């Protein structure tokens, strides 16, 4: 598409956001440009509505797990939709659209999504280093070390930091990738996972994915990072002051004897299996 637009005229004559439509206007086809504007409007509107509808379900799932207020897990008796979550999401989106600029809001959403992808890639490597998904291993901390190094390396490259800093961070990233390849992936020894699909070339693919996602964050305005830190702090404060104390995953667990117990396991290195959705009445083996 970029090569085609470049063949119509010089790229500096077209704005980046509407370059394709302006290219058709330049060659005498304004009706095609209007059709492109209409499709862009419908696509953005549909994407916004899809995200708003998914947000209400996200609040519903968090409420069921105890990480959000219980009132949001109630469904409408008529439509069976979490109507309270839908109203809150709609009001929040309206307020943000009034307070923040559309371009700034787009940057914030993009950064949040890219950070989510990076955390997912690092979490994949951390799970590979575990012998059991619920049994932590000391080596998994290196996956998170790599994510931090990749983040600062991408920032140093995107914001043109001094070359010595870029070189040092680049060497540290390459060294961490080599070290991650030397850590044994204990989860591959689990016989239950032998017949399931496993991501190939781990940790190479997650490392490259983390670097590319963070590279897209480089060069954005510093104001966006301020907004990002503020939203992250709000979410972290809500989790540590409410979610962690009401989480059902941390409330019930299956002990080594196979019984459902109330409270937190004594050691995170013992194989404990969290159980969601259990209550005192529904669990006859629950120890008080």
HELIX and SHEET records of a PDB file:
HELIX    1   1 UNK A    2  UNK A    8  1                                   7    
HELIX    2   2 UNK A   11  UNK A   13  5                                   3    
HELIX    3   3 UNK A   19  UNK A   26  1                                   8    
HELIX    4   4 UNK A   30  UNK A   64  1                                  35    
HELIX    5   5 UNK A   70  UNK A   73  5                                   4    
HELIX    6   6 UNK A   83  UNK A   99  1                                  17    
HELIX    7   7 UNK A  102  UNK A  128  1                                  27    
HELIX    8   8 UNK A  138  UNK A  140  5                                   3    
HELIX    9   9 UNK A  141  UNK A  158  1                                  18    
HELIX   10  10 UNK A  163  UNK A  182  1                                  20    
HELIX   11  11 UNK A  186  UNK A  189  5                                   4    
HELIX   12  12 UNK A  191  UNK A  193  5                                   3    
HELIX   13  13 UNK A  204  UNK A  217  1                                  14    
HELIX   14  14 UNK A  222  UNK A  238  1                                  17    
HELIX   15  15 UNK A  239  UNK A  243  3                                   5    
HELIX   16  16 UNK A  244  UNK A  246  1                                   3    
SHEET    1   A 3 UNK A 260  UNK A 262  0                                        
SHEET    2   A 3 UNK A 252  UNK A 254 -1                                        
SHEET    3   A 3 UNK A 273  UNK A 274 -1                                        
END                                                                             
